[in-house]
């Protein structure tokens, strides 16, 4: 990892709140940049970002959760922003990303936490709940289906298969890195804009995302998807924790029917569907934060 002086200003200093701090945790053989806020003894909530996001994607939820009495821990997942980016596709298998979260919870001196994830971070959150159920108190999922649902629907639905084109594209060697990284990551900016409603990402926000992408490069993020293809499924299908699924119905990458099917794999599941809302449901709907607060309480 580079020294402090060469790091881009994409740590907790992006927020005006002085009580939100950046720290580094050595977990599962990697060093993760982690943004923390709230009373260290308060109930713990871990927020997991997806692609092409970083911790900053949860900025609207951090203060609300702290005000509601929670300790909030938001990592840059491995390969993203200020966290370490180990070499090799196998470093990004779901089992490794899951182990990162489990050890991060333990680094807080806790035996369990509420876990909330969006996009690929929600895939990780599902897997933490399924692989290490004792570590998850309550589960929050934003716009990603249960792993079994995703696998089954991709195999049976030409519509979803077409929407998942990027997963197959990312399996190609070298070409995805070149395309996504060229012209100051312009294709990544396009991905943000195409998958969101107009105005969700303003120019200042986009420049902060560019800085985060340029620090580690886009290769480790693409390896998430390559590692996903190499990963074994979780050992069980049924989620035992109380689970809230929030879903923007206008997600262009995932068919809404997968949200409803995912609830069937939860012993205690709730689904909230948001019309006229994109994949970036927690950016576009304040109600999502309110639903999460009700769910976690």
N, C-alpha and C positions, 0 to 999 in steps of 0.2 A: 504494500500500500504506500502511496506517496505521502510525503510529509505534510504537516498542517498547512504550510504556506502555499502549497500547490493545489490544495483541494478547492473545488468550486464552492461558492457560498450557497450550498444546498442543504445545510444542516438546519437545526432548530432556529437559527438566527433569521430564517425566512419569516418567522412569526414575530409579531411585536410583543407577544406575551413573554415576559422574562421568566415566568415560572415553568415554561416548557424548555427542556434541556436536551442536548445531544450527549450521548455516551457511547461507549464501544463495549461490546460483550464478546468474549471468546466462547463460542459454543460449537460443538460438533466439528471441531477442527478448523473453523473459520472465524474471522472477526467480523461481526455485524455492527453497522452503525444503527443506533436505536434512539428514537426520540421518546422521552418519558415526561410524564406530567402527573400531578396529583399526589395525594398523601401516600407514602410508601406502604402504609398499613391498611389502606382502603381496599375493597374488593378489586381484583385485577381484571382488566380487559386488554386483550391483545388484538390489534388491528392489522390485517394482512392485505397489502396491496397486490395488484396484478400487473399485467403488461398492457401498455408500456409505462406504467405508473411508478411512483416511489412513495416514500412515507407521506409526502406532502399532499397526496390525494385524500388523506383523512383529516385535513386541517379543519374542516367545518365540524367534524364530530369530536375532536379532541377536547375543546373547551366545554362543550355541552356535557360530555361524560364526566369531566373533572368537577364541574359545577354540581352534577348529580351525585357526587361522592365516590367516584371511582379513581383508581390508579390506572393510568393508560400507558401502554407500552406499544410503540409503533416501529417495527424494524424496517429498514431497507433490506429486503430479502437478498440472499446471496446472489452476487452478480449484478447488483443494482446500486446506482448512485455511489454512496460512500462506503458500502460494504465490500468485503473481499470478493474477488471473482476467481475462484479456483479453475484450473484448466480441466478440460475433458468433459464429454457429454455425461458420463456416469456421475459426475459431481452434482448434476442437476436432476437426478431421478427424484421421484416423489418421496421416496423413503428418506432421502437426505434433507429435502426441504421440510419434511415433517419432523425429523429429528432436530433440526434447527429450532423449531418452535417449541418443542418439548423441553429442550435444554434452556431456551430463553425463559420459559416459565419458571424453571428451577433456579435460574440465575436471580430471580426476584425473591428467592427464598420461599416459594410457594409450591404446593402440591397440585394445584389446579387453577384454572382461570376461565373466564368467559372468552371465547374465541370468535372473532368476526372476520370474514374475508370477502373480497370482491374480485371478480374475474379469476385469474389464475390463483390469486390468494385464497379464493373460495374453494378451489380444488384442494389446496393445501389444508384449509380449515376442515373440509369434509374428511380428509384423510387423518388428520389428528384425532377427530372425534371417533372415527372407525377403527384406527390402529391403536390408539391410546385413550380409550374412553374415560378412564379415571382422571385424566388430566383436564377434561373439558366439563365445565359446569353448565353453561348454556352456549348454544351455537347460533351464530348469525351468518346468513348466506345472502350475498347480493349478486344476482344475475349469473349464476353458474349452476348447472344441474348436479344432482347426485352422480358420483362416478359411474355407477351401474346404469343409470338412466342415459347418461351421455353415450356410453359404449353401445347400448342396445339401440338407441335411436339413430346414431350414426350408421350403424349396420343395416337398418331397416328403412330409413327415410332418405330418398334422393334429395329432398329439399334441404335437410340438415347437412347431408354430405357436401352439397354445393356450398352451403354457408361456411363450412369448416375448411374451405380451400386453403386458407393460410396455414393451417396445421400441417398439411401435406407439403406446401411450398417450403416451409421452414426445415423440412427434412433434407432438402438439397444441400450439398456442400458449397460453401463459399458465396454462392450467388445471393442468398438472403442478406448476409452481412454487407456485401457490397451495395446492394440496392437500398437497404435501410439506412446505411451510414453515409451515403453520398450527399453532397450539397447540404451539409450541416444538418443531417438527419431529416431532410424535408419530407421523406416518405413516412416517417414516424409522426410528423406534424399532421400530415394528411390523414393518417389513421385516427388520430385524436378527433379531427374535425368531421370525418366521415361517419364515425361511430357515435357521435354526440349530437344533441340539438344545437342549433345556432346560438352562439353566445356563451356556451358552457365554458369554453377555454378562451380567455382574452389574450392579447398579445404578451402582456407581462408574464402571465402564467406559462404560456408556450415557451418563452425564453428560459424560464426556470426548468422546464422539462428538458429543453435542449442541453442545458448545462449538466443535468443529471445523466442524460444519455451519453454525453461525450466523455464523462469521467471514466467509465468502465468500457465504453464501446457497446455496440448492440449485440455482439456475439454471445455473451453469457445469457442474455434474455432469450435469444433464439434457442440456446441450448436447453432452456426450460422445456420447450416443446419437443426437442429431440429426446431429452431425458424422459419426458412423459410417455413417449412412444415405447421406450425401453422398460417402463416401470410395470411391476406386478400390481394387480388390483388389491384393494384392502381385504383383510381376512374375513370380514363380515359385511353384510349389506345394510343391516338395520341400525339406525342411529337412535340411541337410547336417550340422549340428552334432549331437553326441550329445545326446539329448533324453530327459528323464524327465517323464512325465505322472502326477500323483497325482490321484485322483478319489474323492470321497465319493459313494457310490452312491445316497444318499437326497437328492441335490440336487433340489429341487422345480422348478427352472427349466430344467434341461438333462437330456435323456435320456442314460442311461449308454452307449448304443451309440455315441454320438459320440466317446467316449474311445477305444474300440477302433478306430474308423475313422481317428482322428487319427494313431495309430501308423503306419498304412500310408503316411502322407505323410512319414515320417521315415526317412532312410537308416539311422540307428542309434537306434531308439526303444525305450523301456521303459515299461510301464504298470503302475501299482500301484493296485488298486481297494480301497476301504475300505468294508465293509458297516457299516450302522448309523451312518453318518457323513454329515453334511450338506454343503452347499456350502462351509462354513467348515472345510475339511478340515485346514488347518494350525493351527487353533485347537483342534480336537477330538482330534487324533491326534498324539502325540509321535513316532510312527514316521515321520511325514512329514519332520520335521527330520532324523532319522537317515538316511532315504533320500536326502535332498538332500545331506547331507554325504558319503555314499558316492558319489553321482553326481558331485559336483564334484571329488572327489579323484581 
